[in-house]
Amino acid sequence: MRKSALALLFALVTTASAAVTMAIPATANTFGFYAWHPTWCCPKTDNRDVYWNASTLTTNMLYAADYGMANLDYQSDLRIGGYDSAAGTHTDVVMFDAYYVDYWGKDWDGSSTGKNLTGSTKCVRVLAQIGGEYTCDRAELRFDLADMTSTAVRRKTACHEIGHSIGLGHTNLTSCMKAGTSTTATYSSHDRAHINGAW
């Protein structure tokens, strides 16, 4: 009887420990976090077919953006619907690059915050769906040319910001969605599971 009680206590402690561990996963990606609050990152794209425009990008950044969109198409169930030569009503992602200093109320060169910003994504057209879930009808991506110093950096940054535009948040896994300096320009299986689970 005593062994049974100890076994039951061990099972309860193990289950409780597992529940606590599962409550806050270390690899959390906050996919489609707009479902809870429309000002937090990142609303998932509103449809499976992603159309994009980058007609003002410099040549090197355009190559990186094209690489990033092709990679998303290859790695996930999302379909890259096509490239729009001009941003139209159905364009989902629009990309820009410039030497940013203060844009969208952000300190790009880190002169006041100490944190340099290489790229940023904002959903500029949010849609409220049935049940209060928010999705993004159009996202704008910005790349700071002062930091786009190599092909590897450009590809990683493009992959990262494109990930935000379709709903991925940051992760601590080996992925382009990991914040900070990295040259990984692909999504992890964790990222892909979020995307493919929705589409």
TORVEX-271787 format. One record per residue: residue number from 1; residue in one letter; chain; x, y, z negated of N, C-alpha, C in turn. Coordinates in steps of 0.2 Angstrom, whole numbers. Layout:
+-----+----+----+-------+-------+-------+-------+-------+-------+-------+-------+-------+
:   i : aa : ch :    nu :    nv :    nw :   cau :   cav :   caw :    cu :    cv :    cw :
+-----+----+----+-------+-------+-------+-------+-------+-------+-------+-------+-------+
: NUM :  a :  A :     X :     Y :     Z :     X :     Y :     Z :     X :     Y :     Z :
...
+-----+----+----+-------+-------+-------+-------+-------+-------+-------+-------+-------+
***
This chain:
+-----+----+----+-------+-------+-------+-------+-------+-------+-------+-------+-------+
:   i : aa : ch :    nu :    nv :    nw :   cau :   cav :   caw :    cu :    cv :    cw :
+-----+----+----+-------+-------+-------+-------+-------+-------+-------+-------+-------+
:   1 :  m :  A :     4 :    -6 :     0 :     0 :     0 :     0 :     4 :     6 :     0 :
:   2 :  r :  A :    10 :     6 :    -4 :    14 :    12 :    -4 :    18 :    13 :     2 :
:   3 :  k :  A :    20 :     8 :     6 :    23 :     8 :    13 :    18 :    12 :    18 :
:   4 :  s :  A :    11 :    10 :    17 :     6 :    12 :    22 :     6 :    20 :    20 :
:   5 :  a :  A :     6 :    22 :    14 :     5 :    29 :    12 :    11 :    33 :    15 :
:   6 :  l :  A :    17 :    30 :    14 :    23 :    34 :    17 :    23 :    34 :    24 :
:   7 :  a :  A :    21 :    29 :    28 :    20 :    29 :    35 :    15 :    34 :    37 :
:   8 :  l :  A :    10 :    35 :    34 :     4 :    39 :    36 :     7 :    47 :    35 :
:   9 :  l :  A :    11 :    48 :    29 :    13 :    54 :    28 :    19 :    56 :    33 :
:  10 :  f :  A :    23 :    51 :    35 :    28 :    53 :    40 :    25 :    54 :    47 :
:  11 :  a :  A :    19 :    51 :    48 :    16 :    52 :    55 :    13 :    59 :    55 :
:  12 :  l :  A :    10 :    61 :    49 :     7 :    68 :    49 :    12 :    73 :    49 :
:  13 :  v :  A :    18 :    72 :    46 :    23 :    77 :    46 :    26 :    78 :    53 :
:  14 :  t :  A :    27 :    72 :    56 :    29 :    72 :    63 :    25 :    75 :    68 :
:  15 :  t :  A :    18 :    74 :    67 :    13 :    77 :    72 :    13 :    84 :    71 :
:  16 :  a :  A :    13 :    86 :    64 :    13 :    94 :    63 :    19 :    97 :    66 :
:  17 :  s :  A :    25 :    94 :    65 :    31 :    97 :    68 :    31 :    97 :    75 :
:  18 :  a :  A :    28 :    92 :    79 :    27 :    92 :    86 :    23 :    98 :    88 :
:  19 :  a :  A :    17 :    99 :    84 :    12 :   104 :    86 :    16 :   111 :    86 :
:  20 :  v :  A :    20 :   112 :    80 :    23 :   118 :    80 :    28 :   119 :    85 :
:  21 :  t :  A :    32 :   114 :    87 :    36 :   115 :    92 :    33 :   116 :    99 :
:  22 :  m :  A :    27 :   113 :   100 :    24 :   114 :   106 :    20 :   121 :   107 :
:  23 :  a :  A :    19 :   124 :   101 :    15 :   130 :   101 :    19 :   136 :   104 :
:  24 :  i :  A :    26 :   136 :   104 :    30 :   141 :   107 :    35 :   138 :   110 :
:  25 :  p :  A :    34 :   136 :   117 :    40 :   133 :   120 :    45 :   137 :   122 :
:  26 :  a :  A :    51 :   135 :   121 :    57 :   139 :   123 :    58 :   141 :   130 :
:  27 :  t :  A :    54 :   138 :   134 :    55 :   139 :   141 :    49 :   143 :   144 :
:  28 :  a :  A :    45 :   146 :   139 :    39 :   149 :   141 :    40 :   154 :   147 :
:  29 :  n :  A :    35 :   154 :   151 :    36 :   159 :   157 :    31 :   164 :   158 :
:  30 :  t :  A :    26 :   163 :   154 :    20 :   168 :   154 :    17 :   169 :   160 :
:  31 :  f :  A :    16 :   164 :   164 :    13 :   164 :   171 :     6 :   167 :   170 :
:  32 :  g :  A :     5 :   172 :   175 :    -2 :   175 :   175 :    -4 :   178 :   169 :
:  33 :  f :  A :     0 :   181 :   165 :    -1 :   184 :   158 :    -7 :   189 :   158 :
:  34 :  y :  A :    -9 :   192 :   164 :   -14 :   196 :   165 :   -21 :   193 :   163 :
:  35 :  a :  A :   -21 :   187 :   162 :   -27 :   183 :   160 :   -29 :   186 :   153 :
:  36 :  w :  A :   -24 :   188 :   149 :   -25 :   190 :   142 :   -26 :   198 :   141 :
:  37 :  h :  A :   -22 :   201 :   145 :   -21 :   208 :   144 :   -19 :   211 :   151 :
:  38 :  p :  A :   -22 :   216 :   154 :   -20 :   218 :   161 :   -14 :   223 :   161 :
:  39 :  t :  A :   -11 :   224 :   155 :    -5 :   228 :   156 :     2 :   224 :   154 :
:  40 :  w :  A :     1 :   218 :   154 :     7 :   214 :   152 :     9 :   210 :   159 :
:  41 :  c :  A :    15 :   208 :   159 :    18 :   204 :   165 :    15 :   197 :   164 :
:  42 :  c :  A :    13 :   194 :   169 :    13 :   196 :   176 :     6 :   193 :   179 :
:  43 :  p :  A :     3 :   197 :   183 :    -4 :   194 :   185 :    -2 :   189 :   191 :
:  44 :  k :  A :    -5 :   183 :   192 :    -4 :   179 :   198 :    -7 :   182 :   204 :
:  45 :  t :  A :    -4 :   181 :   210 :    -7 :   183 :   216 :   -14 :   181 :   217 :
:  46 :  d :  A :   -18 :   185 :   220 :   -25 :   183 :   221 :   -27 :   178 :   226 :
:  47 :  n :  A :   -22 :   176 :   230 :   -24 :   171 :   235 :   -17 :   167 :   236 :
:  48 :  r :  A :   -19 :   161 :   240 :   -13 :   156 :   241 :    -8 :   159 :   247 :
:  49 :  d :  A :   -11 :   163 :   251 :    -7 :   165 :   257 :    -4 :   172 :   256 :
:  50 :  v :  A :     2 :   172 :   255 :     6 :   178 :   253 :     8 :   182 :   260 :
:  51 :  y :  A :     6 :   188 :   261 :     8 :   192 :   267 :    13 :   197 :   264 :
:  52 :  w :  A :    18 :   199 :   267 :    23 :   204 :   265 :    25 :   209 :   270 :
:  53 :  n :  A :    28 :   214 :   267 :    30 :   220 :   271 :    37 :   222 :   268 :
:  54 :  a :  A :    42 :   224 :   272 :    48 :   226 :   269 :    51 :   231 :   275 :
:  55 :  s :  A :    47 :   235 :   278 :    49 :   238 :   284 :    54 :   244 :   283 :
:  56 :  t :  A :    54 :   246 :   276 :    59 :   251 :   275 :    65 :   249 :   271 :
:  57 :  l :  A :    66 :   242 :   270 :    72 :   240 :   267 :    78 :   241 :   272 :
:  58 :  t :  A :    84 :   242 :   268 :    90 :   242 :   272 :    92 :   235 :   274 :
:  59 :  t :  A :    96 :   234 :   279 :    97 :   227 :   283 :    99 :   222 :   278 :
:  60 :  n :  A :   104 :   223 :   274 :   106 :   218 :   269 :   101 :   216 :   264 :
:  61 :  m :  A :    97 :   221 :   262 :    91 :   219 :   257 :    86 :   215 :   261 :
:  62 :  l :  A :    84 :   217 :   267 :    79 :   214 :   271 :    81 :   206 :   272 :
:  63 :  y :  A :    87 :   205 :   273 :    90 :   198 :   274 :    88 :   194 :   267 :
:  64 :  a :  A :    90 :   197 :   261 :    89 :   194 :   255 :    81 :   193 :   254 :
:  65 :  a :  A :    77 :   198 :   255 :    70 :   197 :   254 :    67 :   192 :   259 :
:  66 :  d :  A :    70 :   191 :   265 :    67 :   186 :   269 :    69 :   179 :   266 :
:  67 :  y :  A :    75 :   179 :   264 :    78 :   173 :   261 :    73 :   171 :   255 :
:  68 :  g :  A :    72 :   176 :   251 :    67 :   175 :   245 :    60 :   172 :   247 :
:  69 :  m :  A :    57 :   175 :   252 :    51 :   173 :   254 :    51 :   166 :   257 :
:  70 :  a :  A :    56 :   165 :   261 :    56 :   158 :   264 :    57 :   153 :   258 :
:  71 :  n :  A :    61 :   155 :   253 :    63 :   150 :   247 :    56 :   149 :   244 :
:  72 :  l :  A :    52 :   154 :   242 :    46 :   153 :   239 :    41 :   148 :   243 :
:  73 :  d :  A :    41 :   149 :   249 :    37 :   145 :   254 :    39 :   138 :   254 :
:  74 :  y :  A :    46 :   137 :   254 :    49 :   130 :   254 :    48 :   127 :   247 :
:  75 :  q :  A :    48 :   131 :   241 :    48 :   128 :   235 :    42 :   127 :   232 :
:  76 :  s :  A :    36 :   130 :   234 :    30 :   130 :   231 :    24 :   128 :   235 :
:  77 :  d :  A :    18 :   128 :   232 :    12 :   127 :   236 :     9 :   133 :   239 :
:  78 :  l :  A :    12 :   139 :   237 :    10 :   145 :   240 :    12 :   145 :   248 :
:  79 :  r :  A :     9 :   148 :   252 :    10 :   148 :   259 :    12 :   156 :   261 :
:  80 :  i :  A :    18 :   157 :   264 :    19 :   163 :   266 :    15 :   165 :   272 :
:  81 :  g :  A :    10 :   169 :   272 :     5 :   170 :   277 :     9 :   173 :   283 :
:  82 :  g :  A :    14 :   177 :   282 :    17 :   180 :   288 :    20 :   187 :   286 :
:  83 :  y :  A :    24 :   190 :   290 :    27 :   197 :   289 :    22 :   202 :   292 :
:  84 :  d :  A :    20 :   207 :   289 :    16 :   212 :   292 :    21 :   218 :   293 :
:  85 :  s :  A :    21 :   220 :   300 :    26 :   225 :   302 :    24 :   232 :   299 :
:  86 :  a :  A :    18 :   233 :   297 :    16 :   239 :   293 :    11 :   236 :   287 :
:  87 :  a :  A :    12 :   239 :   281 :     7 :   237 :   276 :     0 :   238 :   277 :
:  88 :  g :  A :    -4 :   233 :   278 :   -11 :   233 :   279 :   -15 :   232 :   273 :
:  89 :  t :  A :   -22 :   231 :   274 :   -26 :   230 :   268 :   -25 :   223 :   265 :
:  90 :  h :  A :   -23 :   218 :   269 :   -22 :   211 :   267 :   -14 :   210 :   265 :
:  91 :  t :  A :   -10 :   215 :   265 :    -3 :   214 :   263 :    -3 :   213 :   255 :
:  92 :  d :  A :     1 :   208 :   253 :     1 :   206 :   246 :     7 :   209 :   242 :
:  93 :  v :  A :    13 :   209 :   246 :    19 :   211 :   243 :    22 :   216 :   248 :
:  94 :  v :  A :    24 :   222 :   245 :    27 :   227 :   249 :    34 :   229 :   245 :
:  95 :  m :  A :    39 :   229 :   249 :    46 :   230 :   246 :    49 :   236 :   248 :
:  96 :  f :  A :    53 :   239 :   243 :    57 :   246 :   245 :    64 :   245 :   241 :
:  97 :  d :  A :    68 :   249 :   244 :    75 :   250 :   241 :    77 :   257 :   241 :
:  98 :  a :  A :    81 :   259 :   236 :    84 :   266 :   236 :    89 :   266 :   230 :
:  99 :  y :  A :    92 :   272 :   230 :    96 :   273 :   224 :    92 :   276 :   219 :
: 100 :  y :  A :    89 :   272 :   215 :    84 :   275 :   210 :    88 :   277 :   203 :
: 101 :  v :  A :    85 :   283 :   201 :    88 :   285 :   194 :    82 :   285 :   189 :
: 102 :  d :  A :    77 :   288 :   191 :    71 :   288 :   186 :    65 :   287 :   191 :
: 103 :  y :  A :    62 :   282 :   191 :    56 :   280 :   195 :    51 :   276 :   191 :
: 104 :  w :  A :    45 :   277 :   192 :    40 :   273 :   188 :    41 :   274 :   180 :
: 105 :  g :  A :    44 :   280 :   179 :    45 :   281 :   172 :    51 :   277 :   168 :
: 106 :  k :  A :    55 :   274 :   173 :    60 :   269 :   170 :    67 :   272 :   171 :
: 107 :  d :  A :    71 :   271 :   167 :    78 :   273 :   167 :    82 :   268 :   171 :
: 108 :  w :  A :    83 :   269 :   177 :    87 :   264 :   181 :    94 :   263 :   180 :
: 109 :  d :  A :    98 :   268 :   179 :   105 :   268 :   178 :   107 :   267 :   171 :
: 110 :  g :  A :   102 :   267 :   166 :   103 :   265 :   159 :   107 :   271 :   155 :
: 111 :  s :  A :   106 :   277 :   158 :   110 :   283 :   155 :   107 :   284 :   148 :
: 112 :  s :  A :   100 :   283 :   147 :    97 :   285 :   141 :    95 :   279 :   137 :
: 113 :  t :  A :    95 :   273 :   140 :    93 :   267 :   137 :    99 :   262 :   136 :
: 114 :  g :  A :   104 :   263 :   140 :   110 :   258 :   139 :   109 :   252 :   143 :
: 115 :  k :  A :   103 :   251 :   146 :   101 :   245 :   150 :   100 :   246 :   157 :
: 116 :  n :  A :   104 :   244 :   161 :   104 :   245 :   169 :    98 :   241 :   172 :
: 117 :  l :  A :    94 :   244 :   176 :    89 :   241 :   179 :    90 :   239 :   187 :
: 118 :  t :  A :    90 :   233 :   189 :    92 :   232 :   196 :    86 :   231 :   201 :
: 119 :  g :  A :    80 :   230 :   198 :    74 :   229 :   202 :    68 :   229 :   197 :
: 120 :  s :  A :    62 :   231 :   200 :    56 :   231 :   196 :    50 :   229 :   200 :
: 121 :  t :  A :    45 :   226 :   197 :    39 :   225 :   201 :    33 :   227 :   197 :
: 122 :  k :  A :    28 :   230 :   201 :    22 :   233 :   198 :    16 :   231 :   202 :
: 123 :  c :  A :    11 :   228 :   199 :     5 :   227 :   203 :     1 :   233 :   203 :
: 124 :  v :  A :     1 :   236 :   210 :    -2 :   242 :   211 :   -10 :   241 :   213 :
: 125 :  r :  A :   -12 :   235 :   214 :   -19 :   234 :   215 :   -22 :   228 :   211 :
: 126 :  v :  A :   -25 :   229 :   205 :   -27 :   223 :   201 :   -34 :   222 :   202 :
: 127 :  l :  A :   -35 :   215 :   202 :   -42 :   213 :   203 :   -45 :   210 :   197 :
: 128 :  a :  A :   -51 :   211 :   195 :   -54 :   207 :   189 :   -58 :   202 :   192 :
: 129 :  q :  A :   -56 :   196 :   190 :   -60 :   190 :   192 :   -65 :   188 :   187 :
: 130 :  i :  A :   -70 :   183 :   189 :   -75 :   181 :   184 :   -71 :   178 :   178 :
: 131 :  g :  A :   -74 :   179 :   172 :   -71 :   177 :   166 :   -66 :   181 :   163 :
: 132 :  g :  A :   -65 :   187 :   166 :   -60 :   192 :   163 :   -53 :   190 :   165 :
: 133 :  e :  A :   -51 :   186 :   170 :   -45 :   185 :   172 :   -43 :   190 :   177 :
: 134 :  y :  A :   -37 :   193 :   177 :   -34 :   198 :   181 :   -29 :   194 :   186 :
: 135 :  t :  A :   -30 :   196 :   193 :   -25 :   194 :   198 :   -23 :   200 :   201 :
: 136 :  c :  A :   -17 :   199 :   205 :   -14 :   205 :   209 :   -16 :   204 :   216 :
: 137 :  d :  A :   -19 :   210 :   219 :   -20 :   210 :   226 :   -14 :   213 :   230 :
: 138 :  r :  A :   -11 :   217 :   227 :    -5 :   220 :   230 :     1 :   222 :   225 :
: 139 :  a :  A :     7 :   219 :   226 :    12 :   221 :   221 :    18 :   225 :   225 :
: 140 :  e :  A :    21 :   230 :   222 :    26 :   233 :   225 :    33 :   231 :   221 :
: 141 :  l :  A :    38 :   230 :   225 :    44 :   228 :   223 :    49 :   233 :   224 :
: 142 :  r :  A :    54 :   235 :   220 :    59 :   240 :   221 :    65 :   237 :   219 :
: 143 :  f :  A :    70 :   239 :   223 :    77 :   236 :   222 :    82 :   242 :   222 :
: 144 :  d :  A :    86 :   243 :   217 :    91 :   248 :   216 :    97 :   247 :   220 :
: 145 :  l :  A :    98 :   250 :   225 :   104 :   249 :   230 :   111 :   250 :   226 :
: 146 :  a :  A :   111 :   254 :   221 :   117 :   255 :   217 :   120 :   248 :   214 :
: 147 :  d :  A :   115 :   243 :   213 :   117 :   237 :   210 :   117 :   231 :   215 :
: 148 :  m :  A :   115 :   232 :   221 :   115 :   227 :   226 :   121 :   226 :   230 :
: 149 :  t :  A :   126 :   224 :   226 :   133 :   224 :   228 :   136 :   218 :   232 :
: 150 :  s :  A :   132 :   212 :   232 :   134 :   206 :   236 :   128 :   202 :   238 :
: 151 :  t :  A :   129 :   198 :   242 :   123 :   194 :   245 :   120 :   190 :   239 :
: 152 :  a :  A :   124 :   187 :   235 :   122 :   183 :   229 :   117 :   187 :   224 :
: 153 :  v :  A :   119 :   193 :   223 :   115 :   198 :   219 :   109 :   200 :   222 :
: 154 :  r :  A :   109 :   201 :   228 :   103 :   203 :   232 :    98 :   197 :   232 :
: 155 :  r :  A :   101 :   191 :   233 :    96 :   185 :   234 :    93 :   184 :   227 :
: 156 :  k :  A :    97 :   184 :   222 :    95 :   183 :   215 :    89 :   188 :   213 :
: 157 :  t :  A :    91 :   194 :   215 :    86 :   200 :   213 :    80 :   199 :   217 :
: 158 :  a :  A :    80 :   198 :   223 :    74 :   197 :   227 :    70 :   191 :   225 :
: 159 :  c :  A :    73 :   185 :   223 :    70 :   180 :   221 :    66 :   181 :   214 :
: 160 :  h :  A :    69 :   185 :   210 :    67 :   187 :   203 :    61 :   191 :   204 :
: 161 :  e :  A :    61 :   197 :   208 :    56 :   201 :   209 :    50 :   198 :   213 :
: 162 :  i :  A :    51 :   194 :   217 :    46 :   190 :   221 :    42 :   186 :   216 :
: 163 :  g :  A :    46 :   183 :   212 :    43 :   178 :   207 :    38 :   182 :   202 :
: 164 :  h :  A :    40 :   188 :   200 :    36 :   193 :   196 :    29 :   194 :   200 :
: 165 :  s :  A :    30 :   195 :   207 :    25 :   198 :   211 :    19 :   192 :   212 :
: 166 :  i :  A :    21 :   186 :   211 :    16 :   181 :   212 :    14 :   178 :   205 :
: 167 :  g :  A :    17 :   181 :   199 :    14 :   179 :   193 :    19 :   176 :   188 :
: 168 :  l :  A :    25 :   175 :   190 :    30 :   172 :   185 :    33 :   177 :   180 :
: 169 :  g :  A :    34 :   176 :   174 :    37 :   180 :   169 :    45 :   177 :   169 :
: 170 :  h :  A :    48 :   180 :   163 :    55 :   178 :   162 :    55 :   171 :   159 :
: 171 :  t :  A :    61 :   167 :   160 :    62 :   161 :   157 :    69 :   160 :   155 :
: 172 :  n :  A :    71 :   155 :   151 :    78 :   155 :   148 :    81 :   149 :   152 :
: 173 :  l :  A :    77 :   146 :   157 :    80 :   140 :   161 :    84 :   143 :   166 :
: 174 :  t :  A :    88 :   138 :   170 :    92 :   140 :   175 :    87 :   141 :   181 :
: 175 :  s :  A :    86 :   148 :   183 :    81 :   150 :   187 :    83 :   157 :   189 :
: 176 :  c :  A :    80 :   159 :   195 :    81 :   166 :   196 :    77 :   170 :   192 :
: 177 :  m :  A :    72 :   167 :   188 :    68 :   171 :   184 :    71 :   172 :   177 :
: 178 :  k :  A :    77 :   170 :   176 :    81 :   171 :   170 :    83 :   178 :   170 :
: 179 :  a :  A :    82 :   182 :   165 :    84 :   189 :   165 :    91 :   190 :   164 :
: 180 :  g :  A :    94 :   195 :   167 :   101 :   196 :   166 :   105 :   194 :   172 :
: 181 :  t :  A :   112 :   194 :   171 :   116 :   193 :   177 :   117 :   185 :   178 :
: 182 :  s :  A :   115 :   184 :   184 :   115 :   177 :   187 :   116 :   177 :   194 :
: 183 :  t :  A :   118 :   171 :   197 :   117 :   171 :   205 :   113 :   165 :   207 :
: 184 :  t :  A :   109 :   163 :   202 :   104 :   158 :   204 :    98 :   161 :   208 :
: 185 :  a :  A :    97 :   159 :   214 :    92 :   162 :   219 :    86 :   157 :   220 :
: 186 :  t :  A :    85 :   152 :   216 :    79 :   147 :   217 :    75 :   147 :   210 :
: 187 :  y :  A :    69 :   144 :   211 :    65 :   143 :   205 :    66 :   136 :   202 :
: 188 :  s :  A :    65 :   136 :   195 :    66 :   130 :   192 :    59 :   125 :   193 :
: 189 :  s :  A :    60 :   119 :   191 :    54 :   115 :   191 :    48 :   118 :   187 :
: 190 :  h :  A :    50 :   121 :   181 :    46 :   124 :   177 :    42 :   130 :   180 :
: 191 :  d :  A :    45 :   134 :   184 :    42 :   139 :   188 :    37 :   136 :   193 :
: 192 :  r :  A :    40 :   131 :   196 :    36 :   128 :   202 :    29 :   125 :   199 :
: 193 :  a :  A :    30 :   122 :   193 :    24 :   119 :   190 :    19 :   124 :   188 :
: 194 :  h :  A :    21 :   130 :   186 :    16 :   135 :   185 :    13 :   137 :   192 :
: 195 :  i :  A :    16 :   138 :   197 :    14 :   141 :   203 :     9 :   135 :   206 :
: 196 :  n :  A :    12 :   129 :   206 :     8 :   124 :   209 :     2 :   122 :   205 :
: 197 :  g :  A :     2 :   123 :   199 :    -4 :   122 :   195 :   -10 :   126 :   196 :
: 198 :  a :  A :    -8 :   132 :   199 :   -13 :   137 :   200 :   -15 :   137 :   207 :
: 199 :  w :  A :   -11 :   134 :   212 :   -13 :   134 :   219 :   -12 :   127 :   222 :
+-----+----+----+-------+-------+-------+-------+-------+-------+-------+-------+-------+
***
